């Protein structure tokens, strides 16, 4: 890989890197990209190009970050190009770089009109890398015969995340996602649950990248705002569970679920929604969250076991070292498909 790999991010709202503080206010997609790129940089040249970046080249964590001009070929002439979330940009880069392997790294569920771009991906030899098996299966069903090659690589969690013996507070629940991911519904279900368990509190950590209406905030909610990653992990260690009983927003992976489980914190999730069942590491975390009695019964069981018992455990296949090795193999071995020439 003389030209290395270039990750192209045409959708992030602002430039970012692995420099201290550079990911503040952004989501799991950007932090995952930085983790993967920094791990790969030990084995190959890695660049990240961003439409939102106007500053000169920045080097952080062994990765080069630079601006992106989609009107002309990338000057580094990479062997591999990984486009974040844009089915529209990938065929354009495939035309500009006929000798490169081009992939779309898909962290979202595309809308209907975006899915119509799939034949162009197939014609230009572009494959799709999903972040979970469930997302990949959904995409295959949606696209049918129009589907290009689709695979998946899970998003990574840190290698050293593990339970550390911190006592769990039987009255502390935690929501740690952007409010558009069902927080209004979580508030409703927390308020009903609090009738049965009046001492419950719900801490809400908001990464702050999207302002979203959530309606009235119930009594017992503790707004934490934006937390650093170490502070968030500390709350996960203390909380009875990650409280996520909503059936409106489907996660393509659910990084906070994997991180919470890795430190022994169970996640109360809606069964069959997105990647919930795939990512949850222990039994009993995925239930029918439209059933208030089922929610109350599961919380009662976990409260009875607190504070000492971890309810979940780390998953080795989500560890950064494992995920980075998958990426390295994928970038070396994915075959180039036949491309359209126009």
C-alpha positions, 0 to 999 in steps of 0.5 A: 500500500504505497499510497496508503489509505485515505478516509474521506469525511464529507459530512462532519459538521466541523473539522476534528482530529485526535488532538486533545479536545478536538472531538468535544461535541461530536458523536460516535462516528468521529471518535470511532474514525479517529480510533481506527485511523490511529491504530492503522497508522502504525501499519500504513500511511493514513490520511483523513480528508474533511470537507469542513476543514479549512486549516492547513494539514494537521498531524495528530496520533500519527494521522494526517488531517487535511481539507477535501476538494471533490472537484479533483483527485486526491493529491496523495493518490491513495491505494484505498479510499474509505468514504464516511456515510456518503453514497453520493461521494463514493462513485465520484471518487471511484471515477477520479481514482480508477486504480484505488479500492473505494469503500463506503463506511456506513454508520447510519441507516440511509433514507429511501432516496439515498438508497437509490444511489446503490446501483451507482456504487455497484457499477463503480466497484464500491463496496459498503462496510457496515458497523454491525451484522444487523445493519448489514442484513437490513441493507442487503434486504433493502437493496436486493439485487441492487446491493454492492458487496456488503460486509461489517466491522464493529465499532471499537471500544478501548482495550482496557475497559473492564469492571473495577469493583466500583459499587453500583448505586441501586437508585442511579440510572444513566442515559448517555446519548444525543437526545434525538435517540429517544430521550423524550420516550425515555423520560416518559418511561422513567416517570412511570417507573419512578412511581414504583421506585420513588428513589430512582434518579436518571442522570443524562449525559448529552454529547451536545452535537444536536439540540432536540426537543424532549418535552417536560423533564421529570423530577429526578433527572440529573442533567450532566451535559457534555462529559469527557470520556473518562468522566462518562466511564465513571458514571457507567461504573456507578450506575445501576444500568444504562437506561435506554427503554425506547423503541423510536431510534434504532442504533446501527451499533450503539457504542455506549452500550458496548462501553457500558457493558465492558465495565459491567454496566447492563443496558436496558434496551428494546428487544429487536431494535437495530443492533441492540441484541447483537451488541448487548453482552449479557442475558436479560438486557433486551426486553419489550420496553413498551411493557411497563411491568417488564421494565419494572421487573428487570430494574427490580432484579438488578436493584436486588443484586446491586451494588457488587454484581456486574450485570454485563462483561467486555466483548473481545470482538469489540476491542480496538486491537481486534477491530483494527486488525479486521480493518487492516485485513479488509484493506489488504484483501477486499477484491476490486470489482469491475467498474463502469468507465463513465 
